[in-house]
Amino acid sequence: MADHDLTQTIIPYLDRHLAFPLLAHLEQTGTFPADEVRQAQYELAKGTNMVDYAVSLWEQLQPDQEPPAEFAEKRAKALETNERLQQEAQAVLDVIENPEVAQALRQDKVQNLQYLKDHFNLTLEQITALYTFGQFQYTYGNYSGAADYLYHFRVLSTDADLNMSAHWGKLASDTLSGKWDVALEELNALREAIDARSASEPLSQLQSRSWLLHWALFVYFNHPQGRVLLLETFLAPAYLNTIQTACPWILRYTVFAAIVSRKPSTASSSRVRHALREIVKVVQMEEYQYSDPLTDFVKELYVEFDFEGAQRALKEAEAVVENDFFLNEFKDEFLENARYLISEAYCRIHQKIDIADLSERLNLSRDEGEKWIVNLIRETRMGADAKIDLEKNVIIISRPPQPIYQSVIEKTRGLAFRTSAIGAAIGRQAQPAPAPPPAAQEVEAQ
């Protein structure tokens, strides 16, 4: 499964703190040797202020050696810095958390800064202490505290660059704190800020959208409505173009979301219901750049119409989903919906279906397949057209022939419009060319 693992591909697009959960998952699955994973965790941890965590990783890697003295020095320096920054930030919080001050603040940031300067002698540099302390709290592993300080800073600051940085920091903090509703709001706000950037910086905007696509995976695969929201975001033209240009491996998660959202009961919009059709086209286009068992599954099913190939791809996809950090909790839901898609496509092109054969194509035993097919017929629109013959162990699908008048309607639909369009075109050709204006006539005469 290491061939299909995307951890090493995704981590360069993440903050180092967001990479820790992915590495912890690798350690649990055993996809890579445990010592290699711990070494990677240590390399990330030693660049933060989480000194105790870095020391514990060092002791696991080097059980017979004492931790270097630099860790003790770094711990002492971090505690000193934390105390100093907290005092600077608290001086600002004492002012803005005053109920009278909170009522006096308005939507206009410039007006608010002038008010704070006139009445409390607070400058923009002092307010920036909120950002500095929030950033330090994040490196310390206090994500909830970091989110609070970065929020207060962004409410007051007029510095566009620091505000954008605070956006990213708060999104990461809310994500690592597991506050998924708040993280979704922050994700949407950050997306709006990125999309509002000037088109004169296309490379910077492309990079920001690439990062957003990867950070969004944490939110969309933990929020209850996340899979549907993922499709609405990732299939937007700007972000679909970003996937095709910079990070085609995100197609794995787009395909997955389309599959688990495919049943009519979970599809909330026409865009989501038709998402799979759009994604299949993109999978075809980007096959030269990226493919895996999930993209192969939809290609075999909807492009090649190879049910045996789809069966093999689904079996491989099951293992990929089980080992993927973002997808593993949805394995059962994925398999159920993937089997639904196979059954839907298979029944659409056959009139008599052997239950044992269909069960095999669904990677189910005969008994499991029978139960699955019965439930499928009961839950879908096939119920009126499909009957099970238990003696022959087959499903018979009787599709009523299309009424003749319906065929005529389909063939003549739009005929009146096309006739009027042809008539208008003939009329325009029959009319003489309009005479040039007087000024043009004078020029021609000269």
N, C-alpha and C positions, 0 to 999 in steps of 0.2 A: 504493500500500500504506500510505501514511501514515494513511488513514482507518481502517485496522484495527490500527494500531500502538498498543500499550497502555503503552508506556514512560512517557509523561507521566502516565498514570493510576496506574501502579504505584509510581513513585518517591516520592510523598508518604507511602507506607506503609513505606518503607525507611530505614535509616540511610544517611547520605551515602556512606559507603565501599562499601556494597552497590550503590549506584547507579552507581559507576564502570564495572563490567563491562557494564552495560546500555548506557551511553553509548558505550563503546568498540565495542560491537557495531553500534550505529547508524552509527558512523563507517565501519565496514567495509561495511555493506550499502548505504550511500548513500541511505537512505530520506529523510533530511533533508539540507539543505546542510551541508557540512563545517564552515564557519565558525560556524554556529549550534550545532552539536554541541560544537565546541571551546569556545565561549563558555560553554555550560552546564557543561562539565567544569571550566573555570576557576572559575566561580562556586562550584562545590562544593569544589574543591581549596583555594581561598584561606581557607576556613573550617576547615581542618585544620592540623596541624603538618608536613605534607609540603611543605615550602617549595620544595625543588628541583623537584618535580613541578609546582607552581603556576608557578614561574618559566619552566619549559619551555613550558607552555601559553601564558603571556603572550608569550613570544618568537615563538610560532607565530601569535598573533593580531596582534602589533605588531612585525613583523620589523625595522622601521626605528627603533625606540625602545629606550632603555635601560630595564631593569626598575626600578621604583620603589625608592627606598632603604629603604622599610619592609620589604621582603623580607629584606634583610641584618639589620636589627634583629630581625625575628621569628626568624630562624635562630639568632642569638646567644642570644636569650632562651630559645628552645626547648632549646638545648644546655645552658644553665645550669640550667633547670628539670629536665631529664632527669637530670643529675648529682646534683642535690639529692634528688630523689625516689628515685633508685636507692639512695643511701646509706641513706635511711630504710627502704626496703623490704628491703634486704639485711640490716639489723640484725634484722629479724623472721625472714627466711629462715634466717639462721645458726642461730637457735634451733630452729625447727620441723623443719629438715632434719637435725638431730642424731639419729643412730639411736636413742639412749637416749630422747630426747624423743618420737620418733615411736612407740616401743613403749609409752610411758606414756599417750599420748592415747587417748581412748575415744570412743564414739558420742555421748555427752552433751556438747554444746557448752558449756553452762554450767560443767560440771565441768572441761572442758579449759581454759577461760578462767581459772578459779580456780587451776588447776595452774600455768599459765604466769605468772600474776601472783605467786603465792607463791614460785615457784622461780627465775623469771627477770625478775620485775618488768615483764612485758609487759602493757600495758593494751589495752582495746578500741580506743582512739584510735590506738595504734601499729600494731595489726593492720590498721586501715583504710588505712594507708599502702600495703598490698598492692593494695587496690582503686584508690587514687589513681594509683599507678604503672602498674598494668595498664591503666587508662583512658587514661593519657598515652601509653603504648606503642601503644595502638590508634590514637590520633590521629596518631601518628608513622609509622604503616604497618608496625610490627613486630607482626603479628597472632599469630604463634606465641608470642612472649614475652608478649603481653597475655593469651592464653588460659591460660598457666601461672600468672601472678600472680592472675588472677581466680579460678582454680580453688582455689588455696591460701587465698585470702581467704574463699571461700564455705564451705570446710571448717570454718573457725573462727568466722566471724561469726554473731552472733545478731540482727543488724539486718535485719528482713524486707524493708524497702524497698531497701537496698543489695544484699541477696542477689538480689532479683528483677532489679535492674539488672545485676548480675554475670552472671546467667543469660543475659540478652539479649546482653551483651558477649561472653561466651564462645561463644555460638552464632554470632555474626557473625564472631568470630576464627577459629573452626574452619572455617566456610564459606569464608572468604577464603583460608585456608591449604590448602583442598582436602582436608581430612581428613574424608571423608564418613561413615565409620563412627562416628567420634567425634561429628561434627555431628548424626548421627541420634540418638545416645544423648542428646545435649544437647537436641535438639528434643523428644524424648519427655518428658524431665524437665521442660522448661519448660511443655509442654502440661499435665502433671499439676499443676504449681504454679498455672497459670492456672485450671484447672478446680476446684482446691481452694479458690479464693477464695470468700469469703462472697457469697451471692446478694443481699446488701443493697447491692451495688455493681454493678448490671447494666450500666450504661453503661460503666464502667471495664473490666468483663469483656468486653463486646462489642468495645471498642477493642483490647484485648490480643489477642483471638482474630482480629480483622481483620489486625493486624500479623503474627501467627503464620502465618496462611494465606499471606501474601505472602513472608515469609522462608522458609517451608517449601518454596517452589517451587525454590529453589537446591538444597536437599538432595534432594528427591524426583526431580528431573530429572538428578541426577548419581549417586545411589546405584543399584547394580544392581537392587535390588528396589523402587526408589522409586515407580514408577507404581502398583503394587499397593498399597503402603503409603499413597499419596496417596488412593486411593479409600476405603480403610478409615478414614482420618482425615476427609476432606472430606465423606463421606456420613454421618458420625456426626451425630445430630440437632442437637446444639449448634452444630456447625460448618456444617452445611447451612443452619441458620437464620441464622447469621452471613453466609453468602454471599448469601442471599436478601435480607437486611436491609441490609447495608452495602457489599458488594462483589460484585455479580452478574457482573462480568467474569471472576471466577475460574471461572465455568462453562466458559470456553474450555478451561482446563487439566483440569478434571474430565471433560469430554467426551473430550478427547484421551486421557487416561489410560484411560478406559473402552474406547475403540476399540482402543488398542494392547494392552490386556490381555484382549481379547474371545476370542481363540482358546482352545480348551479346554486346550491345552498350557501356557498362561501363567496361566490363572485358578487361583488357589490356594484359593479359598473360594467357597462358594455366594453370599456377599454380593458378591464381585467378579464372578461369572458373571452375576448378575442386576442388576449396577450400571447397565448401559445402560438397562434398562427404567425404573429409578427416575429416572435422569437425564433421560430424555426427558420425563417428567411435569414435572420442574422447569423444563426448557427451555420447555415450553408455558406454564407459569405466569409465567415471568419474561421472556417475549418482549417485553412492553411496556417493560421496563427495559433489556434488553441482548440483542443478537443479533449474530452474525458468521457467516462461512461455515461454521465447524465446527458451531455450534449449528443452523444452517440445514440442514446435511447430515443430521443425525439426525432433524430435524423432517420434512424431505421424505421420508425413507426410512421412518420408523416411524409418522408421524402422517398425512401426506398420501398416502403410498404412491405418490409421484410419482417414478418412476425417472429421468425426464429432468431434473427439478428437482434430484434428488440428484446426478446427473452434473455439472450446472453448479456446484452448491455444492462438490462435491469438487474440481473444477478450481480454483475460487477458494481453497478451503481449502489446497490444495497450496502456493500462493503465500504464504498467511498463515503456514503452518508454516515455510516456508523462511526467512522474515524474522523470525520470533519468536525472541528470545534463548534462551528455555528449550526450545523445541520443535525447532529446526532440525536438530539432530543425529539426530532420530528420524523424519525425513521419509520415508525408504524404508519403515521399519517401519509408519508410519501409513498410507501408501498401500496397502501389502499387506493390512493388516487392514481398511481401509475397503472395498477391493474384495471382500474375503472377505464382509463384511456385505451388500454389494449382491448378490453372487452368491447368498448364502444366502437372502435375502428373495425374489429373483427366481425362484429354483428352487422355492421353497416354494409359489408360486401359479401355476406353469406346468407343463404336462406335456411340451410340445415347445418347445425353445428354439433359435433360430437363433444359431449361434456368432458370426457376424459382428455381429449386433445386440447380443448381450451384450458383445462386445469393445468396441463403440462406447460402450456405457453405462459401461464400466470405464475409458474414456479410454485404450484400448490399440489398437495396430494389429491387423490380422487375425491375423498370425502370432504376435504376442505374446499375443493373446487366446486362441488355440488352446492354446499352451503353458500359460498360466495356468489355463485350464479343466481341462486334463488333470491338472495337479498338484492342483487343487482336488478333483476327483473321487477321486484317489488318496489324498489326505490326510484326507478327511472321511468321514462316514458315508454320503455319497451313493453311494459306490462300488457297493453292492449294488443300488441302485435306478436308477442312471443308466447309460445306454449311449450311445456316440457313433456316429452314422451318418455316416461320412466321405463317402459318395456325396452325400447331401443336405445335409451340413455342419450337422447339427442334433444336439442332445442330446435323447434321449427318456428321460423319467423315468417309471418304472412304479411307482406306489404300490399295493401289494396292498390289496384292500378289507378293511375291519375285519371280523373274524369276527362272526357274529350273536350268539354267546354273550358276546363282549366288549361289544357294544352293549347287551345286556340288563344286564350287570353295571354298566356306566356309568350306565344310566338308573335302576337300582334301588339304587345305592349310597347308603347313608344312609337308605333307606326304613324300616328297622326302628327306627332312632333317632327319626325324625320321628313314626312311629306311636306309640311309647312316650311321646314328649313330648306328643302330642295327648291320649292317654289320661289322662296325669297331670293335664293342664289341665282336662279334663272332670270328672275325679274331684274336683278341688279345688272346682270350681263346685257339684257335687252335695252336698258336705258342708255341714251346718248351721253357721252362724257360732258360734265358741266363746263360751261364757258369760263375762261379765266377771268379774274377780276379786272376792272378797267386799268389799273396800274400795270398789270402784267401784259394787257393788250398793247399798251403804249410801248412797252419795252420791246415786244415782239415786232411791232411795226417799225421801230427804229432799227 
